[in-house]
């Protein structure tokens, strides 16, 4: 039996006996054999290396470590020093047994250490250069990891240990990633499997800024199916494998590969993406392009330097959380009631009201739940993964509802507002943009989730206001709200 097969077999037995609720306490999801082999294969290990130091900061049962050891065993390496961190007492005996088995079955000299410590706290002093920090802390040649995926409170000790990258309630996975980068030797490589969420949004901005001030991405691997990455775990997560090199010298290209699941690495697609297209902008968003058409979409739209906020516009999230304001909801119009717009009111590019839906009126004096009855572009916040479009919009015109001075929006829709209000031409022009194929593609590249995040939309490039108005006039004249119509108008301005 191969080393890794034995580890996977033992791990599977452990998973079957240990409830997921207990493992979730540690944010613990185990890597599949195929994924581990792929990750271990991403390292560039030169033939003349004889001595290698390895760190696995969230080792679990040792699947990634053993996959890497098996890879190294095919090379003329003489000695490997492996350090594994794991603080789940239930899995540590299995980890030690797996590493001891590996030690007795590899051709090189393997020394290993299992540290039953909190990885972040154990490195806190050196990371922050606090009193007692080592003047020259130990660094590793190779780091491989599947860190815990777990949100922690903003006052958690781990968050306080890495204040330079924490904003709000952080997730352990990006703390592990940054700490591992700290533990890595200069010009060395690390490979992690982590959620995709860090690639965009304000929440991860400090992490991205620090990450890209110290390292570059060399390889990204994407999984098309969210539920096929940790198949034994029933995890629905947008996950990616990322290979980083600790250097400030950017490569010309990033290799971006993809497979449908963790079982079909033999059926892999590969694309060389320009580095400055993938990692760009002051916020260092990571645009996960997978083909030349997507690169061209980014190139074309990025020629515009404005964003919604720079034009005095802004996408915002709907104001009313309906289940928290049940006493204010009404099924029919009353004297003081105002319309409460839901995503169901967005239909074929228009906003249709009323539709006979439950709770589509609101009676309240809370100013925070009310907005001026003005022109808006409504955009659904949530769509199903399999739907054709992520950006689904509807034009809202205040003149169609003259009986109301105020309205409300449920928080499952977004709306684009203006400091000085929006003319009808501007609303229709915004519809041209956000109902186009190119803008939908741009957003999908930027964000892999099914949620439309207002922060990210506000960061997307848009044309000057005069162009938006001209686009709107054309759409009004055409009276065709289709995606094809919007595409035709948009292309004429590119």
Buried (B, 14 or more C-beta within 10 A) or exposed (E): EEBBEBBBEBBBEBBEEBEBEEBBEBBBBBBBBBBBBBBBEBBEBEEEBEEBBBBBBBBBBBBBBBBBBBBBBEBEBEEBBBBBBBBBEEBBEBBBBBBEBBBEBBEBEBEBEBBEEBBBEBBBBBBBEEEEEEEEEEBBBBBBBBBBBBEBEEEBEBBBBBEEBBBEEBBBBBBBBBBBBBBBBEEBBBBBBBBBBBBBBBBBBBBBBBBBEBBBBBBBBBBEBBBBBBBBBEBEBBBBBBBBBBBEEBBEBBBBBBBEBBBBBEEEEEBEBBBEBBBBEEBBBBBBBBEEEBBBBBEBBBEBEBBBEEBEBBBBBBBBEBEEBEEBBBEEBEEEBBBBBBBBBBEEBBBEBEEEEEBBBBBBEEEEBBBEBBBBBBBBBEBEEEEEBBBBBBBBBBEEBEEBEBBBBBBBBBBBBBEEEBBBBBBBBBBBBBBBBBBBBBBBBBBBBBBBBBBBBBBBBBBEBEBBBBBBBBBBEBEEBEBEBBBBBBEEBE
